[in-house]
Amino acid sequence: MMHATTNTGGLDKFRLTAALLVAAIHTSPLTCVSGEADFFLTRILARVAVPFFLMITGQFVLPRVLKPGARARRRLLRYLVRTGGLYLICSLLYLPLGIYAGHYKELTVSGLTRMLVWDGPFYHLWYFPACMLGMSLLYLMSRRLGPRSMTLACTLLYMLGLSGDSYYGLTQYIPPLRGLCDLGFHIWSYTRNGLFLVPLFLLMGAHVGGQHQGTLCHEKRAEEKSNTRNQPPAPGTWALAAGLLLSLAGMTGEAFLLRCLDSLRHDSMYLLLVPVMYCLYGLLLRINCPPCPRLRRMSTLVYILHPAVIVAVRLCARLPRLLPLMEQSLLHYLAVCLLSLAAAWLLTALRDCTAKHHRQRGR
């Protein structure tokens, strides 16, 4: 999975949509319409958001980390430092809210370890340690395994994660698997973490991005030229669109069936989420539009800031005239989105103005 420049305009535009879908997961905007509609939006459709972000990282970061040599180790460390720094800043930002919400009452050493390594200090911050763990795991795999073996290992990890997530209720019919899942839950709260969820989608991002550029992940650099000729062509646009519709319909049926069977311990991982993401990401790569760096920064800020905005909106909604914000879930969601977007736009504009000012002073 070689790193290659590619058309990123479609990815940049969908980033903001994905960030707003994450906000939907945390606000359940359609509960005022119907429970089924909200389940479809937040527990099915919105579940593409996190894998999408992971696949972007997989396309543009992972190939450099998987290359042989000492440089790959330095690139991994650079990624870990950068992501860890952002994780630290966000953790400090949400520390007062976590204390206010009572998340840290009676926190033990093991609980602190679980929080920092797996769950995050606030409910959306699990993403950062998960990315760090998933990237490190793939780096270690690449030093011992070839591309096919890595793909198989990541697929098996994802399947194991399914048994502790949306398929957990069905593990009661396989006692050894149920025992293994319950043992794992003494270490982590969810299997949608850097061990089970992240590696497969990082790998998929590198593969799909490389496939649409006519590149491959090579086990040895000497084999690169001969292997490239054997690269299968990327699916056409219509094939990807048809695949997306069919797999999304299948995932919808899968999710509602698992809910009827009372199997859902959590709902971040589905079997058909994998083909949904393959087709969706491939289609986004085919959108011909210029890159939008500002949308990239705004989407990151919306993801980071929206829980704080949720708290702020709930506090404001206690005022008598703003009470409908809490009574109408859709209004509440729209308020969270608008304020998150406004804050992200303001911060990015401030950053651009500051950068422009420094450039002018440098002249």
Salt bridges, closest charged atoms under 4 A:
ASP12 OD1 - ARG15 NE 3.38
ASP12 OD1 - ARG296 NE 2.88
GLU36 OE2 - ARG259 NH2 3.77
ASP267 OD1 - ARG43 NH1 3.82
ASP267 OD1 - ARG47 NH2 2.36
ASP352 OD2 - ARG294 NE 3.97
ASP352 OD1 - ARG297 NH2 3.11
ASP352 OD1 - ARG351 NH1 3.73
